[in-house]
Amino acid sequence: MCRWLGYSGAPLYLEELLLKPEHSLIDQSLESKQGAETTNGDGFGLGWYGERPEPGVYKDTGPAWNDRNLADLSRHIKSGLFMAHVRATTGTPIQRTNCHPFHYGAWLFVHNGFIRDLDRLRRPLALAVDPSLYSAMEGTTDSEIMFHLALTFGLEDDPFPALERMVGLVEATAAEHGVETPMQMSLGITDGARLYAVRYSSQRDSRTLYHSADMSALQELYPDLQRFSPDARVVVSEPLRDLPGAWERIPESTALTIESGAVETRPFEPKAPA
């Protein structure tokens, strides 16, 4: 499938999460322990925020473990909010426009999962995208369609209701075309100020997703974590290190917001748009 992470906290060199942990995202691209596939080598990408409102984005089609540019960038880029993604394709081509994160304005979007039988559902879903956004879609993935549907339904104004309407539309369209349990997803979204995550699937058996525990408490247990700020939080497809008490599994059908180190959760309940 895919693996991804998101970080929010004091500015941090990207290598602290992408390269240094024993089970870093780069390690997960080669040997995932909890993913649907062991290897996630069909491209990668990262997006980060600095002094400008729009994020910087770097993506390529090769495997993350073999990209020297990615290693060099992660040692020199420092950011207080970033996301990264390693891809295992579910059938769409390996090309740069299909690599995550997808971005629009200040927003970044990553996805692990699929829309089942996309070939049967692609046309009606794509036609539901607002015409003003349609030309912004450059690739062929279900993930990019999901992102632009969420934008269509008001992601920039209120993310979770927009995502609930997006999933509701996918499930309603799938029902019309005889496709059962169409949605499998863990999502990461950010506008540069807040980090949002969702774990949901139509069959209520979603891919794994975790967030880190309170850093102040962890630093009392693990002194080597002092390099992280007290408000640091990480959302990951699977834990970066085997530290007891460090990771909390995000429940099924749950939406999560991280801002200034605080974690808020709410139920995620798809609704078919009117």
Phi and psi in degrees as a GROMACS rama.xvg file:
@    title "Ramachandran Plot"
@    xaxis  label "Phi"
@    yaxis  label "Psi"
@TYPE xy
-158.088  167.417  CYS-2
-134.319  144.976  ARG-3
-150.754  165.599  TRP-4
-146.678  156.233  LEU-5
-135.451  142.933  GLY-6
-126.378  139.798  TYR-7
-137.893  130.176  SER-8
163.103  -160.572  GLY-9
-65.5627  150.387  ALA-10
-51.0574  134.272  PRO-11
-140.572  140.892  LEU-12
-65.029  135.073  TYR-13
-59.4495  -28.3277  LEU-14
-62.3129  -22.7151  GLU-15
-60.9077  -26.333  GLU-16
-113.493  -32.172  LEU-17
-79.905  -30.609  LEU-18
-121.049  -42.1548  LEU-19
-76.5869  -39.0833  LYS-20
-60.6452  153.15  PRO-21
-61.7472  -29.6495  GLU-22
-123.62  55.2788  HIS-23
-62.553  170.713  SER-24
-61.6634  -34.5009  LEU-25
-64.6088  -40.6728  ILE-26
-64.2096  -39.1742  ASP-27
-65.6569  -28.5849  GLN-28
-65.1692  -27.0818  SER-29
-97.8032  -33.0088  LEU-30
-149.744  76.9115  GLU-31
-71.1377  140.982  SER-32
-98.5433  -24.0395  LYS-33
-124.415  3.96528  GLN-34
-84.2447  168.195  GLY-35
-67.9791  -28.4166  ALA-36
-122.123  148.178  GLU-37
-72.0277  -40.4971  THR-38
-106.896  134.025  THR-39
-123.988  76.1822  ASN-40
-115.597  18.1286  GLY-41
-98.1748  39.1506  ASP-42
113.343  166.893  GLY-43
-157.104  171.042  PHE-44
-166.928  158.422  GLY-45
-141.542  150.16  LEU-46
-135.415  137.086  GLY-47
-143.365  157.578  TRP-48
-113.77  138.985  TYR-49
-127.699  -122.832  GLY-50
-88.2377  -10.894  GLU-51
-102.947  154.216  ARG-52
-67.8809  -31.4748  PRO-53
-89.9638  144.57  GLU-54
-77.4255  156.406  PRO-55
-84.281  145.303  GLY-56
-135.956  135.193  VAL-57
-131.866  125.989  TYR-58
-139.066  151.456  LYS-59
-155.069  167.783  ASP-60
-95.1866  -11.1956  THR-61
-80.1403  174.728  GLY-62
-71.7351  141.676  PRO-63
-62.0391  -34.0415  ALA-64
-68.8604  -12.9763  TRP-65
-116.667  17.1159  ASN-66
-107.213  105.939  ASP-67
-69.1789  -31.024  ARG-68
-62.9015  -40.9479  ASN-69
-62.203  -43.495  LEU-70
-62.5717  -43.5893  ALA-71
-66.4164  -44.2082  ASP-72
-61.2994  -41.9097  LEU-73
-67.6554  -22.1386  SER-74
-81.4498  -15.8934  ARG-75
-116.773  -19.6382  HIS-76
-89.3807  130.018  ILE-77
-120.914  130.329  LYS-78
-150.011  148.019  SER-79
-91.0353  -4.90992  GLY-80
-155.415  118.023  LEU-81
-150.445  160.135  PHE-82
-134.736  150.544  MET-83
-142.35  155.449  ALA-84
-149.812  136.498  HIS-85
-119.142  137.256  VAL-86
-109.823  139.518  ARG-87
-124.278  110.387  ALA-88
-65.8434  145.751  THR-89
-100.204  16.3309  THR-90
134.39  -22.005  GLY-91
-77.3552  156.843  THR-92
-61.3382  154.53  PRO-93
-85.6435  99.3113  ILE-94
-149.635  157.395  GLN-95
-60.0261  -37.1412  ARG-96
-69.9567  -10.9655  THR-97
-99.0961  -0.837063  ASN-98
-86.3001  147.225  CYS-99
-92.6842  159.813  HIS-100
-79.4365  148.738  PRO-101
-85.4377  147.548  PHE-102
-139.956  149.486  HIS-103
-150.129  116.573  TYR-104
60.0891  -124.953  GLY-105
-87.343  -1.19158  ALA-106
-97.9993  142.622  TRP-107
-120.579  149.938  LEU-108
-145.186  127.117  PHE-109
-127.656  154.547  VAL-110
-146.127  138.371  HIS-111
-121.544  120.052  ASN-112
143.028  -150.173  GLY-113
-167.152  161.661  PHE-114
-103.249  118.035  ILE-115
-63.9399  142.51  ARG-116
52.4575  49.3891  ASP-117
-56.7359  -36.0285  LEU-118
-59.5424  -30.8425  ASP-119
-80.9779  -23.2671  ARG-120
-108.675  -11.4504  LEU-121
-57.1765  -47.7829  ARG-122
-64.3336  -52.2274  ARG-123
-63.606  -32.9476  PRO-124
-70.8914  -43.1817  LEU-125
-64.223  -35.9725  ALA-126
-70.3107  -16.4088  LEU-127
-82.973  -10.2765  ALA-128
-70.2974  137.588  VAL-129
-54.5396  132.333  ASP-130
-54.4315  -31.0852  PRO-131
-70.8518  -17.3576  SER-132
-101.982  -16.2417  LEU-133
-58.546  -41.7195  TYR-134
-69.7619  -14.6453  SER-135
-77.4276  -14.2464  ALA-136
-80.3016  118.583  MET-137
-107.861  -22.5322  GLU-138
-107.019  -159.29  GLY-139
-128.767  12.413  THR-140
-86.033  155.886  THR-141
-63.0376  -34.1551  ASP-142
-59.4853  -44.2084  SER-143
-67.9746  -37.1387  GLU-144
-62.5496  -43.4783  ILE-145
-58.3053  -45.1423  MET-146
-60.2716  -45.5302  PHE-147
-75.2327  -26.9412  HIS-148
-66.7589  -42.089  LEU-149
-62.541  -39.9928  ALA-150
-61.5973  -41.2233  LEU-151
-58.1674  -37.8933  THR-152
-91.1961  10.6935  PHE-153
101.538  29.4204  GLY-154
-53.2813  -40.3688  LEU-155
-68.7774  -22.0346  GLU-156
-94.3908  -40.37  ASP-157
-155.861  94.9378  ASP-158
-58.4648  -49.5288  PRO-159
-68.4626  -43.9499  PHE-160
-58.7639  -36.9117  PRO-161
-65.037  -41.4469  ALA-162
-68.7912  -36.2909  LEU-163
-64.7249  -38.7887  GLU-164
-69.7667  -36.17  ARG-165
-60.4522  -49.8333  MET-166
-65.4914  -39.4115  VAL-167
-59.1945  -40.6023  GLY-168
-65.5224  -43.3163  LEU-169
-59.9869  -45.8261  VAL-170
-69.0095  -37.3119  GLU-171
-67.6249  -41.6284  ALA-172
-64.8286  -41.0553  THR-173
-62.5972  -40.8634  ALA-174
-61.4362  -39.1683  ALA-175
-64.7168  -27.4045  GLU-176
-104.88  12.0153  HIS-177
71.7709  26.4866  GLY-178
-101.768  120.843  VAL-179
-92.1335  151.943  GLU-180
38.6573  66.0136  THR-181
-77.909  -25.0447  PRO-182
-108.808  128.928  MET-183
-133.347  120.398  GLN-184
-159.795  142.327  MET-185
-123.027  131.633  SER-186
-119.19  145.615  LEU-187
-125.464  131.167  GLY-188
-139.99  144.162  ILE-189
-151.968  151.743  THR-190
-110.684  10.6722  ASP-191
94.0166  -13.1318  GLY-192
-112.232  -42.5843  ALA-193
-123.521  151.756  ARG-194
-111.398  125.305  LEU-195
-114.986  147.291  TYR-196
-144.165  149.917  ALA-197
-138.864  137.067  VAL-198
-121.609  117.034  ARG-199
-159.842  147.366  TYR-200
-151.989  151.864  SER-201
-61.5482  -31.6857  SER-202
-91.5949  6.17085  GLN-203
57.4644  40.6576  ARG-204
-142.776  68.0298  ASP-205
-80.8723  160.564  SER-206
-62.3901  154.895  ARG-207
-64.8993  148.83  THR-208
-158.286  135.679  LEU-209
-134.269  157.512  TYR-210
-127.214  152.896  HIS-211
-73.1149  152.981  SER-212
-77.3201  175.161  ALA-213
-55.8523  124.513  ASP-214
-68.0239  -34.6787  MET-215
-59.841  -43.1778  SER-216
-67.7766  -39.5769  ALA-217
-65.817  -35.0097  LEU-218
-67.0559  -25.1949  GLN-219
-71.1272  -31.5703  GLU-220
-85.9263  -34.5518  LEU-221
-129.417  93.1382  TYR-222
-58.9872  -24.9149  PRO-223
-70.1102  -5.62733  ASP-224
-90.6954  8.10222  LEU-225
-63.6864  -20.7981  GLN-226
-69.967  -13.7269  ARG-227
-91.0869  145.33  PHE-228
-72.1548  155.787  SER-229
-58.9541  -26.3649  PRO-230
-94.9649  11.3223  ASP-231
-69.1064  134.513  ALA-232
-139.091  144.682  ARG-233
-130.286  136.389  VAL-234
-110.192  130.779  VAL-235
-139.68  150.537  VAL-236
-67.7576  -35.1935  SER-237
-150.781  151.493  GLU-238
-55.8605  144.939  PRO-239
-85.0069  -24.7366  LEU-240
-144.32  153.867  ARG-241
-90.7692  82.7705  ASP-242
-117.952  112.189  LEU-243
-55.3746  130.786  PRO-244
83.5593  -1.82626  GLY-245
-85.6396  -21.4561  ALA-246
-127.097  138.125  TRP-247
-116.923  125.239  GLU-248
-71.551  129.887  ARG-249
-77.4597  125.513  ILE-250
-65.1041  161.925  PRO-251
-58.6157  143.91  GLU-252
54.5983  50.4842  SER-253
-128.988  140.28  THR-254
-111.825  142.963  ALA-255
-134.118  139.362  LEU-256
-123.271  133.082  THR-257
-118.707  126.341  ILE-258
-148.577  124.13  GLU-259
53.7182  37.6314  SER-260
85.2383  -11.6509  GLY-261
-87.5443  139.884  ALA-262
-113.567  124.542  VAL-263
-121.164  137.623  GLU-264
-122.513  155.907  THR-265
-152.964  156.95  ARG-266
-64.1271  145.832  PRO-267
-106.893  115.711  PHE-268
-129.158  97.2151  GLU-269
-57.6544  144.435  PRO-270
-136.736  127.004  LYS-271
-66.1274  128.333  ALA-272
-65.7651  150.242  PRO-273
